Amino acid sequence: MAVKLGIPIGELGLADVITVTEEADRLGFDSVWIPEHLVLPHDMRGSPFADDPHAPIPADMPFLDPFGLLAFLAARTEQIRLATHVLNLGLRHPLVTARAVATLDVISGGRVDLGIGASWLEGEWQALGLDFATRGRRVDEALTVCRSLWSEDITEHHGELFDFGPVMFVPKPVQKPWPPIHIGGDGPAALRRAALYGDGWVPMNHHLDDLAAAVARITEWRAAAGRDGAVEVTFWGPVRGPADLDRYARAGVDRVLVRPWRLGEDPREGLHRLAAVAQAG
């Protein structure tokens, strides 16, 4: 199995985001991936709830709207896939999300990968007046709504958190029945969401040796829900040589997300080194 290579671009400045994406497209890399936050609480001294492994990030860390940025990059590229990792799906009404995703998929010619998460930052939810305790249910219900809008002629929904009568939604995404949905996270809820709603899974804190057991659980739940096929695994990690690619493949990884550049260098140089490794492998 050939492991696909994705490039995370969220920590780059805008000028480098553009040049790296264009060069990654020219070199034939699979995808670029960007993170997302709407706002960050001023007090970011630590993780907002107990036992969360997520490290604090600076409150002034810059974030651009993912759909605006990816639409801009779509116009400057030809084949590279455009991915979010992860979109905080529960912070938006699913009608808004469905429209943004469909628009990006149409204008990019079907190149969207939608990475979503249940969110970890309680203060972000408080700023929007939303109940952090409902985040898992909110994400699941939003996914149900979005998938219906993207694939059905008429959608009507009466749920716990979203309620609306019959509506129509055109145009549909280019990709059928919808763009691939990648579920980020490591806990039981994330694994179950990957099984029931996801086309892919992006672990955050799993060790490579632990993937097989988690994938087996996802596969079991997926089969029990009557879903065919396997979940696609996207894993963060270094690629120093062909042996690393072989190791990921043996572990069941379908795509690895790699930051190949060194501190202070033109990140395009790292892309060329990584491309050489991929060709050698």
ZADO-1210 file (C-alpha; in nm, 4 decimals, padded with zeros to 6 digits):
<atoms>
<atom x="00.0000" y="00.0000" z="00.0000" code="MET" pos="1"/>
<atom x="00.1354" y="00.3426" z="-00.0966" code="ALA" pos="2"/>
<atom x="00.0990" y="00.5848" z="00.1940" code="VAL" pos="3"/>
<atom x="-00.0358" y="00.9236" z="00.0906" code="LYS" pos="4"/>
<atom x="00.1412" y="01.2345" z="00.2163" code="LEU" pos="5"/>
<atom x="-00.0472" y="01.5340" z="00.3522" code="GLY" pos="6"/>
<atom x="00.1094" y="01.8672" z="00.4465" code="ILE" pos="7"/>
<atom x="-00.0146" y="02.0600" z="00.7549" code="PRO" pos="8"/>
<atom x="00.0077" y="02.4321" z="00.6764" code="ILE" pos="9"/>
<atom x="-00.1615" y="02.5851" z="00.9800" code="GLY" pos="10"/>
<atom x="00.1574" y="02.7069" z="01.1481" code="GLU" pos="11"/>
<atom x="00.2873" y="02.8882" z="00.8394" code="LEU" pos="12"/>
<atom x="00.2456" y="03.2565" z="00.7625" code="GLY" pos="13"/>
<atom x="00.0142" y="03.3430" z="00.4755" code="LEU" pos="14"/>
<atom x="00.2918" y="03.3928" z="00.2199" code="ALA" pos="15"/>
<atom x="00.4354" y="03.0497" z="00.2996" code="ASP" pos="16"/>
<atom x="00.0879" y="02.8926" z="00.3026" code="VAL" pos="17"/>
<atom x="00.0458" y="03.0044" z="-00.0571" code="ILE" pos="18"/>
<atom x="00.3899" y="02.9050" z="-00.1855" code="THR" pos="19"/>
<atom x="00.3945" y="02.5726" z="00.0022" code="VAL" pos="20"/>
<atom x="00.0491" y="02.4772" z="-00.1252" code="THR" pos="21"/>
<atom x="00.1383" y="02.5663" z="-00.4823" code="GLU" pos="22"/>
<atom x="00.4645" y="02.3721" z="-00.4633" code="GLU" pos="23"/>
<atom x="00.3000" y="02.0742" z="-00.2931" code="ALA" pos="24"/>
<atom x="00.0448" y="02.0707" z="-00.5735" code="ASP" pos="25"/>
<atom x="00.3192" y="02.0824" z="-00.8375" code="ARG" pos="26"/>
<atom x="00.5134" y="01.8011" z="-00.6656" code="LEU" pos="27"/>
<atom x="00.2070" y="01.5766" z="-00.6484" code="GLY" pos="28"/>
<atom x="00.1449" y="01.5625" z="-00.2730" code="PHE" pos="29"/>
<atom x="-00.1949" y="01.4338" z="-00.1700" code="ASP" pos="30"/>
<atom x="-00.3329" y="01.7197" z="00.0403" code="SER" pos="31"/>
<atom x="-00.2856" y="02.0273" z="00.2578" code="VAL" pos="32"/>
<atom x="-00.4522" y="02.0483" z="00.6018" code="TRP" pos="33"/>
<atom x="-00.5453" y="02.3539" z="00.8085" code="ILE" pos="34"/>
<atom x="-00.6736" y="02.3873" z="01.1684" code="PRO" pos="35"/>
<atom x="-00.9578" y="02.6105" z="01.2791" code="GLU" pos="36"/>
<atom x="-01.0764" y="02.8177" z="01.5735" code="HIS" pos="37"/>
<atom x="-01.3332" y="03.0967" z="01.5666" code="LEU" pos="38"/>
<atom x="-01.1959" y="03.2705" z="01.8784" code="VAL" pos="39"/>
<atom x="-00.9477" y="03.1919" z="02.1538" code="LEU" pos="40"/>
<atom x="-01.0079" y="03.2905" z="02.5168" code="PRO" pos="41"/>
<atom x="-00.7665" y="03.5505" z="02.6462" code="HIS" pos="42"/>
<atom x="-00.6698" y="03.3196" z="02.9333" code="ASP" pos="43"/>
<atom x="-00.5008" y="03.0220" z="02.7637" code="MET" pos="44"/>
<atom x="-00.2693" y="02.9204" z="03.0480" code="ARG" pos="45"/>
<atom x="-00.3795" y="02.5596" z="03.0380" code="GLY" pos="46"/>
<atom x="-00.6291" y="02.3100" z="02.9142" code="SER" pos="47"/>
<atom x="-00.9803" y="02.4144" z="03.0189" code="PRO" pos="48"/>
<atom x="-01.0964" y="02.0873" z="03.1696" code="PHE" pos="49"/>
<atom x="-00.9379" y="01.8121" z="03.3736" code="ALA" pos="50"/>
<atom x="-00.7363" y="01.5305" z="03.2200" code="ASP" pos="51"/>
<atom x="-00.7365" y="01.6789" z="02.8701" code="ASP" pos="52"/>
<atom x="-00.4050" y="01.6060" z="02.6963" code="PRO" pos="53"/>
<atom x="-00.4364" y="01.9036" z="02.4634" code="HIS" pos="54"/>
<atom x="-00.1541" y="02.1505" z="02.5240" code="ALA" pos="55"/>
<atom x="-00.2371" y="02.5212" z="02.5584" code="PRO" pos="56"/>
<atom x="-00.1875" y="02.7404" z="02.2528" code="ILE" pos="57"/>
<atom x="-00.1223" y="03.1166" z="02.2471" code="PRO" pos="58"/>
<atom x="-00.4380" y="03.3268" z="02.2679" code="ALA" pos="59"/>
<atom x="-00.3061" y="03.5485" z="01.9884" code="ASP" pos="60"/>
<atom x="-00.2336" y="03.2615" z="01.7496" code="MET" pos="61"/>
<atom x="-00.3657" y="03.3660" z="01.4065" code="PRO" pos="62"/>
<atom x="-00.6467" y="03.1686" z="01.2406" code="PHE" pos="63"/>
<atom x="-00.8009" y="03.2429" z="00.9021" code="LEU" pos="64"/>
<atom x="-01.1462" y="03.1204" z="00.8095" code="ASP" pos="65"/>
<atom x="-01.0816" y="02.7746" z="00.6637" code="PRO" pos="66"/>
<atom x="-01.3343" y="02.7945" z="00.3828" code="PHE" pos="67"/>
<atom x="-01.2203" y="03.1365" z="00.2641" code="GLY" pos="68"/>
<atom x="-00.8549" y="03.0320" z="00.2728" code="LEU" pos="69"/>
<atom x="-00.9112" y="02.6943" z="00.1058" code="LEU" pos="70"/>
<atom x="-01.1249" y="02.8548" z="-00.1658" code="ALA" pos="71"/>
<atom x="-00.8373" y="03.0934" z="-00.2363" code="PHE" pos="72"/>
<atom x="-00.5925" y="02.8007" z="-00.2500" code="LEU" pos="73"/>
<atom x="-00.8287" y="02.6050" z="-00.4747" code="ALA" pos="74"/>
<atom x="-00.8032" y="02.8828" z="-00.7327" code="ALA" pos="75"/>
<atom x="-00.4225" y="02.8618" z="-00.7273" code="ARG" pos="76"/>
<atom x="-00.3891" y="02.4829" z="-00.7544" code="THR" pos="77"/>
<atom x="-00.5009" y="02.2037" z="-00.9830" code="GLU" pos="78"/>
<atom x="-00.5061" y="01.8682" z="-00.8064" code="GLN" pos="79"/>
<atom x="-00.4053" y="01.8829" z="-00.4412" code="ILE" pos="80"/>
<atom x="-00.6826" y="01.8055" z="-00.1936" code="ARG" pos="81"/>
<atom x="-00.7953" y="02.0722" z="00.0542" code="LEU" pos="82"/>
<atom x="-00.8613" y="01.9580" z="00.4098" code="ALA" pos="83"/>
<atom x="-00.9637" y="02.0906" z="00.7504" code="THR" pos="84"/>
<atom x="-00.8134" y="01.9384" z="01.0615" code="HIS" pos="85"/>
<atom x="-01.0123" y="01.9947" z="01.2480" code="VAL" pos="86"/>
<atom x="-01.3211" y="02.2039" z="01.1918" code="LEU" pos="87"/>
<atom x="-01.5087" y="02.2616" z="01.5174" code="ASN" pos="88"/>
<atom x="-01.8349" y="02.1484" z="01.3631" code="LEU" pos="89"/>
<atom x="-02.0546" y="02.2034" z="01.6684" code="GLY" pos="90"/>
<atom x="-01.9847" y="02.5775" z="01.6774" code="LEU" pos="91"/>
<atom x="-02.1794" y="02.6410" z="01.3561" code="ARG" pos="92"/>
<atom x="-02.5349" y="02.5720" z="01.2500" code="HIS" pos="93"/>
<atom x="-02.5217" y="02.2741" z="01.0113" code="PRO" pos="94"/>
<atom x="-02.7045" y="02.4703" z="00.7391" code="LEU" pos="95"/>
<atom x="-02.4121" y="02.7149" z="00.7359" code="VAL" pos="96"/>
<atom x="-02.1503" y="02.4395" z="00.7375" code="THR" pos="97"/>
<atom x="-02.3231" y="02.2392" z="00.4659" code="ALA" pos="98"/>
<atom x="-02.3348" y="02.5422" z="00.2359" code="ARG" pos="99"/>
<atom x="-01.9696" y="02.6322" z="00.2940" code="ALA" pos="100"/>
<atom x="-01.8466" y="02.2763" z="00.2347" code="VAL" pos="101"/>
<atom x="-02.0593" y="02.2292" z="-00.0765" code="ALA" pos="102"/>
<atom x="-01.9416" y="02.5618" z="-00.2194" code="THR" pos="103"/>
<atom x="-01.5770" y="02.4730" z="-00.1647" code="LEU" pos="104"/>
<atom x="-01.6251" y="02.1286" z="-00.3170" code="ASP" pos="105"/>
<atom x="-01.7922" y="02.2759" z="-00.6256" code="VAL" pos="106"/>
<atom x="-01.5367" y="02.5486" z="-00.6918" code="ILE" pos="107"/>
<atom x="-01.2421" y="02.3139" z="-00.6274" code="SER" pos="108"/>
<atom x="-01.3778" y="02.0458" z="-00.8592" code="GLY" pos="109"/>
<atom x="-01.4337" y="01.7944" z="-00.5789" code="GLY" pos="110"/>
<atom x="-01.1132" y="01.8272" z="-00.3773" code="ARG" pos="111"/>
<atom x="-01.2484" y="01.8725" z="-00.0222" code="VAL" pos="112"/>
<atom x="-01.1653" y="01.6512" z="00.2760" code="ASP" pos="113"/>
<atom x="-01.3658" y="01.7572" z="00.5810" code="LEU" pos="114"/>
<atom x="-01.1818" y="01.6874" z="00.9047" code="GLY" pos="115"/>
<atom x="-01.4026" y="01.7584" z="01.2062" code="ILE" pos="116"/>
<atom x="-01.3779" y="01.7336" z="01.5831" code="GLY" pos="117"/>
<atom x="-01.6005" y="01.7688" z="01.8873" code="ALA" pos="118"/>
<atom x="-01.3787" y="02.0503" z="02.0220" code="SER" pos="119"/>
<atom x="-01.1740" y="02.0772" z="02.3392" code="TRP" pos="120"/>
<atom x="-01.1812" y="02.4511" z="02.4209" code="LEU" pos="121"/>
<atom x="-01.4700" y="02.5327" z="02.6535" code="GLU" pos="122"/>
<atom x="-01.4098" y="02.9078" z="02.6460" code="GLY" pos="123"/>
<atom x="-01.4705" y="02.9147" z="02.2721" code="GLU" pos="124"/>
<atom x="-01.8152" y="02.7649" z="02.3270" code="TRP" pos="125"/>
<atom x="-01.8887" y="03.0107" z="02.6079" code="GLN" pos="126"/>
<atom x="-01.8032" y="03.3030" z="02.3795" code="ALA" pos="127"/>
<atom x="-02.0673" y="03.1784" z="02.1343" code="LEU" pos="128"/>
<atom x="-02.3271" y="03.1179" z="02.4047" code="GLY" pos="129"/>
<atom x="-02.3290" y="02.7407" z="02.3468" code="LEU" pos="130"/>
<atom x="-02.3317" y="02.4623" z="02.6045" code="ASP" pos="131"/>
<atom x="-01.9961" y="02.2828" z="02.5999" code="PHE" pos="132"/>
<atom x="-02.1562" y="01.9768" z="02.7601" code="ALA" pos="133"/>
<atom x="-02.3664" y="01.9185" z="02.4463" code="THR" pos="134"/>
<atom x="-02.0719" y="01.9226" z="02.2041" code="ARG" pos="135"/>
<atom x="-02.0736" y="01.5512" z="02.1213" code="GLY" pos="136"/>
<atom x="-02.4485" y="01.5346" z="02.0607" code="ARG" pos="137"/>
<atom x="-02.4328" y="01.8597" z="01.8683" code="ARG" pos="138"/>
<atom x="-02.1627" y="01.7291" z="01.6354" code="VAL" pos="139"/>
<atom x="-02.3483" y="01.4028" z="01.5718" code="ASP" pos="140"/>
<atom x="-02.6731" y="01.5820" z="01.4947" code="GLU" pos="141"/>
<atom x="-02.4963" y="01.8370" z="01.2741" code="ALA" pos="142"/>
<atom x="-02.3361" y="01.5537" z="01.0758" code="LEU" pos="143"/>
<atom x="-02.6767" y="01.3942" z="01.0269" code="THR" pos="144"/>
<atom x="-02.8181" y="01.7213" z="00.8943" code="VAL" pos="145"/>
<atom x="-02.5224" y="01.7935" z="00.6662" code="CYS" pos="146"/>
<atom x="-02.5192" y="01.4465" z="00.5128" code="ARG" pos="147"/>
<atom x="-02.8912" y="01.4730" z="00.4379" code="SER" pos="148"/>
<atom x="-02.8541" y="01.8169" z="00.2789" code="LEU" pos="149"/>
<atom x="-02.5673" y="01.6964" z="00.0632" code="TRP" pos="150"/>
<atom x="-02.7415" y="01.3827" z="-00.0623" code="SER" pos="151"/>
<atom x="-03.1228" y="01.4150" z="-00.0421" code="GLU" pos="152"/>
<atom x="-03.3576" y="01.6186" z="-00.2609" code="ASP" pos="153"/>
<atom x="-03.5500" y="01.7489" z="00.0400" code="ILE" pos="154"/>
<atom x="-03.4315" y="01.7642" z="00.4015" code="THR" pos="155"/>
<atom x="-03.6506" y="01.8019" z="00.7080" code="GLU" pos="156"/>
<atom x="-03.5063" y="01.7702" z="01.0576" code="HIS" pos="157"/>
<atom x="-03.6607" y="01.7737" z="01.4038" code="HIS" pos="158"/>
<atom x="-03.3927" y="01.6929" z="01.6578" code="GLY" pos="159"/>
<atom x="-03.2751" y="01.7832" z="02.0045" code="GLU" pos="160"/>
<atom x="-03.0615" y="02.0788" z="01.8972" code="LEU" pos="161"/>
<atom x="-03.1693" y="02.1643" z="01.5415" code="PHE" pos="162"/>
<atom x="-03.5237" y="02.1877" z="01.4111" code="ASP" pos="163"/>
<atom x="-03.6501" y="02.2953" z="01.0687" code="PHE" pos="164"/>
<atom x="-03.9127" y="02.2035" z="00.8131" code="GLY" pos="165"/>
<atom x="-03.8619" y="02.0824" z="00.4542" code="PRO" pos="166"/>
<atom x="-03.5838" y="02.2630" z="00.2690" code="VAL" pos="167"/>
<atom x="-03.3993" y="02.2126" z="-00.0580" code="MET" pos="168"/>
<atom x="-03.0251" y="02.2458" z="-00.0988" code="PHE" pos="169"/>
<atom x="-02.8598" y="02.3046" z="-00.4385" code="VAL" pos="170"/>
<atom x="-02.5923" y="02.2646" z="-00.5638" code="PRO" pos="171"/>
<atom x="-02.4849" y="01.9385" z="-00.4098" code="LYS" pos="172"/>
<atom x="-02.1144" y="01.8666" z="-00.3548" code="PRO" pos="173"/>
<atom x="-01.9239" y="01.7284" z="-00.6530" code="VAL" pos="174"/>
<atom x="-01.8120" y="01.4267" z="-00.4478" code="GLN" pos="175"/>
<atom x="-02.0836" y="01.1706" z="-00.3904" code="LYS" pos="176"/>
<atom x="-02.2568" y="01.1183" z="-00.1611" code="PRO" pos="177"/>
<atom x="-02.0498" y="01.3907" z="00.0108" code="TRP" pos="178"/>
<atom x="-01.6852" y="01.4916" z="00.0634" code="PRO" pos="179"/>
<atom x="-01.4892" y="01.2468" z="00.2813" code="PRO" pos="180"/>
<atom x="-01.5481" y="01.3121" z="00.6513" code="ILE" pos="181"/>
<atom x="-01.2488" y="01.2533" z="00.8790" code="HIS" pos="182"/>
<atom x="-01.3133" y="01.2327" z="01.2535" code="ILE" pos="183"/>
<atom x="-01.0375" y="01.3669" z="01.4768" code="GLY" pos="184"/>
<atom x="-00.9895" y="01.2365" z="01.8300" code="GLY" pos="185"/>
<atom x="-00.8836" y="00.9405" z="02.0402" code="ASP" pos="186"/>
<atom x="-01.1513" y="00.8630" z="02.2979" code="GLY" pos="187"/>
<atom x="-01.4380" y="00.6138" z="02.2704" code="PRO" pos="188"/>
<atom x="-01.6790" y="00.8839" z="02.1499" code="ALA" pos="189"/>
<atom x="-01.4450" y="00.9837" z="01.8665" code="ALA" pos="190"/>
<atom x="-01.3928" y="00.6211" z="01.7628" code="LEU" pos="191"/>
<atom x="-01.7660" y="00.5555" z="01.7600" code="ARG" pos="192"/>
<atom x="-01.8253" y="00.8765" z="01.5619" code="ARG" pos="193"/>
<atom x="-01.5629" y="00.7633" z="01.3098" code="ALA" pos="194"/>
<atom x="-01.7470" y="00.4321" z="01.2773" code="ALA" pos="195"/>
<atom x="-02.0984" y="00.5728" z="01.2469" code="LEU" pos="196"/>
<atom x="-02.0387" y="00.8958" z="01.0538" code="TYR" pos="197"/>
<atom x="-01.6806" y="00.9053" z="00.9310" code="GLY" pos="198"/>
<atom x="-01.5020" y="00.7995" z="00.6174" code="ASP" pos="199"/>
<atom x="-01.1693" y="00.8550" z="00.7896" code="GLY" pos="200"/>
<atom x="-01.0140" y="00.8774" z="01.1342" code="TRP" pos="201"/>
<atom x="-00.7352" y="01.1125" z="01.2458" code="VAL" pos="202"/>
<atom x="-00.5887" y="01.0067" z="01.5841" code="PRO" pos="203"/>
<atom x="-00.4294" y="01.2815" z="01.7904" code="MET" pos="204"/>
<atom x="-00.2518" y="01.0995" z="02.0722" code="ASN" pos="205"/>
<atom x="-00.2346" y="00.7353" z="01.9665" code="HIS" pos="206"/>
<atom x="00.0994" y="00.5593" z="01.9404" code="HIS" pos="207"/>
<atom x="00.1586" y="00.3879" z="01.6083" code="LEU" pos="208"/>
<atom x="00.1610" y="00.0473" z="01.7769" code="ASP" pos="209"/>
<atom x="-00.1861" y="00.1103" z="01.9229" code="ASP" pos="210"/>
<atom x="-00.3598" y="00.1865" z="01.5941" code="LEU" pos="211"/>
<atom x="-00.4548" y="-00.1700" z="01.5064" code="ALA" pos="212"/>
<atom x="-00.6718" y="-00.2197" z="01.8154" code="ALA" pos="213"/>
<atom x="-00.8492" y="00.1135" z="01.7644" code="ALA" pos="214"/>
<atom x="-00.9087" y="00.0477" z="01.3953" code="VAL" pos="215"/>
<atom x="-01.0466" y="-00.2974" z="01.4799" code="ALA" pos="216"/>
<atom x="-01.2958" y="-00.1364" z="01.7179" code="ARG" pos="217"/>
<atom x="-01.4006" y="00.1202" z="01.4547" code="ILE" pos="218"/>
<atom x="-01.4382" y="-00.1575" z="01.1967" code="THR" pos="219"/>
<atom x="-01.6537" y="-00.3635" z="01.4331" code="GLU" pos="220"/>
<atom x="-01.8862" y="-00.0725" z="01.5114" code="TRP" pos="221"/>
<atom x="-01.8958" y="00.0229" z="01.1441" code="ARG" pos="222"/>
<atom x="-02.0030" y="-00.3267" z="01.0405" code="ALA" pos="223"/>
<atom x="-02.2661" y="-00.3395" z="01.3155" code="ALA" pos="224"/>
<atom x="-02.4127" y="-00.0176" z="01.1738" code="ALA" pos="225"/>
<atom x="-02.4318" y="-00.1724" z="00.8266" code="GLY" pos="226"/>
<atom x="-02.1579" y="00.0438" z="00.6769" code="ARG" pos="227"/>
<atom x="-01.9377" y="-00.1144" z="00.4123" code="ASP" pos="228"/>
<atom x="-01.5684" y="-00.0564" z="00.3623" code="GLY" pos="229"/>
<atom x="-01.2835" y="00.0386" z="00.5910" code="ALA" pos="230"/>
<atom x="-01.2084" y="00.3667" z="00.7614" code="VAL" pos="231"/>
<atom x="-00.9151" y="00.5650" z="00.6186" code="GLU" pos="232"/>
<atom x="-00.6459" y="00.6360" z="00.8798" code="VAL" pos="233"/>
<atom x="-00.4552" y="00.9657" z="00.8715" code="THR" pos="234"/>
<atom x="-00.1642" y="00.9783" z="01.1184" code="PHE" pos="235"/>
<atom x="00.0695" y="01.2585" z="01.2238" code="TRP" pos="236"/>
<atom x="00.4390" y="01.1682" z="01.2163" code="GLY" pos="237"/>
<atom x="00.7859" y="01.2259" z="01.0704" code="PRO" pos="238"/>
<atom x="00.9088" y="01.0789" z="00.7446" code="VAL" pos="239"/>
<atom x="01.2883" y="01.0641" z="00.7375" code="ARG" pos="240"/>
<atom x="01.3248" y="00.7903" z="00.4788" code="GLY" pos="241"/>
<atom x="01.1487" y="00.5058" z="00.2945" code="PRO" pos="242"/>
<atom x="01.1669" y="00.2885" z="00.6070" code="ALA" pos="243"/>
<atom x="00.9278" y="00.5266" z="00.7838" code="ASP" pos="244"/>
<atom x="00.6782" y="00.4954" z="00.5000" code="LEU" pos="245"/>
<atom x="00.7032" y="00.1158" z="00.5223" code="ASP" pos="246"/>
<atom x="00.6456" y="00.1304" z="00.8982" code="ARG" pos="247"/>
<atom x="00.3327" y="00.3433" z="00.8565" code="TYR" pos="248"/>
<atom x="00.1981" y="00.1127" z="00.5871" code="ALA" pos="249"/>
<atom x="00.2480" y="-00.1956" z="00.8046" code="ARG" pos="250"/>
<atom x="00.0610" y="-00.0224" z="01.0884" code="ALA" pos="251"/>
<atom x="-00.2399" y="00.0382" z="00.8645" code="GLY" pos="252"/>
<atom x="-00.1866" y="00.4106" z="00.8026" code="VAL" pos="253"/>
<atom x="-00.3346" y="00.5362" z="00.4749" code="ASP" pos="254"/>
<atom x="-00.2040" y="00.8925" z="00.4960" code="ARG" pos="255"/>
<atom x="00.0644" y="01.0560" z="00.7071" code="VAL" pos="256"/>
<atom x="00.0691" y="01.4285" z="00.7853" code="LEU" pos="257"/>
<atom x="00.4248" y="01.5602" z="00.7714" code="VAL" pos="258"/>
<atom x="00.5909" y="01.8951" z="00.8366" code="ARG" pos="259"/>
<atom x="00.9149" y="01.8329" z="00.6451" code="PRO" pos="260"/>
<atom x="01.0812" y="02.1738" z="00.6780" code="TRP" pos="261"/>
<atom x="01.3424" y="02.2802" z="00.9311" code="ARG" pos="262"/>
<atom x="01.3216" y="02.5888" z="01.1477" code="LEU" pos="263"/>
<atom x="01.4375" y="02.8949" z="00.9586" code="GLY" pos="264"/>
<atom x="01.4531" y="02.7415" z="00.6114" code="GLU" pos="265"/>
<atom x="01.2320" y="02.7978" z="00.3120" code="ASP" pos="266"/>
<atom x="00.9641" y="02.5318" z="00.3737" code="PRO" pos="267"/>
<atom x="00.9674" y="02.4434" z="00.0052" code="ARG" pos="268"/>
<atom x="01.3112" y="02.2912" z="00.0579" code="GLU" pos="269"/>
<atom x="01.1560" y="02.0473" z="00.3033" code="GLY" pos="270"/>
<atom x="00.8885" y="01.9617" z="00.0497" code="LEU" pos="271"/>
<atom x="01.1550" y="01.8690" z="-00.2042" code="HIS" pos="272"/>
<atom x="01.3341" y="01.6462" z="00.0480" code="ARG" pos="273"/>
<atom x="01.0060" y="01.4726" z="00.1306" code="LEU" pos="274"/>
<atom x="00.9237" y="01.4280" z="-00.2373" code="ALA" pos="275"/>
<atom x="01.2609" y="01.2602" z="-00.2875" code="ALA" pos="276"/>
<atom x="01.1879" y="01.0194" z="00.0004" code="VAL" pos="277"/>
<atom x="00.8491" y="00.9360" z="-00.1479" code="ALA" pos="278"/>
<atom x="01.0037" y="00.8652" z="-00.4866" code="GLN" pos="279"/>
<atom x="01.2709" y="00.6461" z="-00.3279" code="ALA" pos="280"/>
<atom x="01.0079" y="00.4505" z="-00.1402" code="GLY" pos="281"/>
</atoms>
